[in-house]
Amino acid sequence: EALTMYMAKNKLDRKMVNATQGVEALHQLASSYFIDRDGTMRKLHEIQISSNAIK
């Protein structure tokens, strides 16, 4: 089982202090996928809807 995310750094939430923090948060979320798949997918879907940064 694998999880692949394609993200557009320029579309990440502009309210974040910087894009690096946003990317780190997404990396942590991706890591949690293997522990809590359903919860992680819900969070990723919310980010995808709100920012259109993840495909």
ChimeraX commands (.cxc) that place a marker at each C-alpha (Angstrom):
marker #1 position 0.00,0.00,0.00 radius 0.5
marker #1 position 1.29,3.45,-0.90 radius 0.5
marker #1 position 0.19,7.05,-0.66 radius 0.5
marker #1 position 1.20,9.54,-3.34 radius 0.5
marker #1 position 0.40,13.23,-3.07 radius 0.5
marker #1 position 1.02,15.86,-5.69 radius 0.5
marker #1 position 1.00,19.33,-4.22 radius 0.5
marker #1 position 1.37,22.81,-5.63 radius 0.5
marker #1 position 3.40,24.82,-3.12 radius 0.5
marker #1 position 2.14,28.06,-4.62 radius 0.5
marker #1 position -1.45,27.05,-3.83 radius 0.5
marker #1 position -0.86,26.26,-0.16 radius 0.5
marker #1 position -2.69,28.44,2.33 radius 0.5
marker #1 position -1.16,31.93,2.27 radius 0.5
marker #1 position -1.94,32.33,6.00 radius 0.5
marker #1 position 0.84,29.89,6.89 radius 0.5
marker #1 position 4.06,31.48,8.12 radius 0.5
marker #1 position 5.88,29.94,5.18 radius 0.5
marker #1 position 5.42,27.20,2.61 radius 0.5
marker #1 position 7.98,24.97,4.36 radius 0.5
marker #1 position 5.74,24.65,7.42 radius 0.5
marker #1 position 2.85,23.72,5.15 radius 0.5
marker #1 position 4.89,21.06,3.41 radius 0.5
marker #1 position 6.11,19.68,6.76 radius 0.5
marker #1 position 2.52,19.49,8.01 radius 0.5
marker #1 position 1.52,17.56,4.88 radius 0.5
marker #1 position 4.49,15.19,5.36 radius 0.5
marker #1 position 3.36,14.51,8.94 radius 0.5
marker #1 position -0.18,13.96,7.76 radius 0.5
marker #1 position 1.04,11.55,5.08 radius 0.5
marker #1 position 3.02,9.64,7.72 radius 0.5
marker #1 position -0.09,9.27,9.85 radius 0.5
marker #1 position -1.90,7.69,6.87 radius 0.5
marker #1 position -0.58,4.25,7.79 radius 0.5
marker #1 position -1.80,4.60,11.39 radius 0.5
marker #1 position -5.21,6.23,10.83 radius 0.5
marker #1 position -6.10,5.93,7.17 radius 0.5
marker #1 position -9.69,7.18,7.37 radius 0.5
marker #1 position -8.89,10.20,9.54 radius 0.5
marker #1 position -5.93,11.15,7.39 radius 0.5
marker #1 position -7.93,10.88,4.18 radius 0.5
marker #1 position -10.62,13.13,5.66 radius 0.5
marker #1 position -8.01,15.76,6.61 radius 0.5
marker #1 position -6.31,15.57,3.21 radius 0.5
marker #1 position -9.70,15.91,1.49 radius 0.5
marker #1 position -10.49,19.02,3.58 radius 0.5
marker #1 position -7.14,20.56,2.61 radius 0.5
marker #1 position -7.74,19.66,-1.03 radius 0.5
marker #1 position -11.14,21.36,-1.00 radius 0.5
marker #1 position -10.01,24.48,0.86 radius 0.5
marker #1 position -6.73,25.12,-0.95 radius 0.5
marker #1 position -6.78,23.09,-4.17 radius 0.5
marker #1 position -3.09,22.41,-3.44 radius 0.5
marker #1 position -3.26,18.61,-3.36 radius 0.5
marker #1 position -4.12,16.30,-6.24 radius 0.5
marker link #1:1,2 radius 0.2
marker link #1:2,3 radius 0.2
marker link #1:3,4 radius 0.2
marker link #1:4,5 radius 0.2
marker link #1:5,6 radius 0.2
marker link #1:6,7 radius 0.2
marker link #1:7,8 radius 0.2
marker link #1:8,9 radius 0.2
marker link #1:9,10 radius 0.2
marker link #1:10,11 radius 0.2
marker link #1:11,12 radius 0.2
marker link #1:12,13 radius 0.2
marker link #1:13,14 radius 0.2
marker link #1:14,15 radius 0.2
marker link #1:15,16 radius 0.2
marker link #1:16,17 radius 0.2
marker link #1:17,18 radius 0.2
marker link #1:18,19 radius 0.2
marker link #1:19,20 radius 0.2
marker link #1:20,21 radius 0.2
marker link #1:21,22 radius 0.2
marker link #1:22,23 radius 0.2
marker link #1:23,24 radius 0.2
marker link #1:24,25 radius 0.2
marker link #1:25,26 radius 0.2
marker link #1:26,27 radius 0.2
marker link #1:27,28 radius 0.2
marker link #1:28,29 radius 0.2
marker link #1:29,30 radius 0.2
marker link #1:30,31 radius 0.2
marker link #1:31,32 radius 0.2
marker link #1:32,33 radius 0.2
marker link #1:33,34 radius 0.2
marker link #1:34,35 radius 0.2
marker link #1:35,36 radius 0.2
marker link #1:36,37 radius 0.2
marker link #1:37,38 radius 0.2
marker link #1:38,39 radius 0.2
marker link #1:39,40 radius 0.2
marker link #1:40,41 radius 0.2
marker link #1:41,42 radius 0.2
marker link #1:42,43 radius 0.2
marker link #1:43,44 radius 0.2
marker link #1:44,45 radius 0.2
marker link #1:45,46 radius 0.2
marker link #1:46,47 radius 0.2
marker link #1:47,48 radius 0.2
marker link #1:48,49 radius 0.2
marker link #1:49,50 radius 0.2
marker link #1:50,51 radius 0.2
marker link #1:51,52 radius 0.2
marker link #1:52,53 radius 0.2
marker link #1:53,54 radius 0.2
marker link #1:54,55 radius 0.2
view
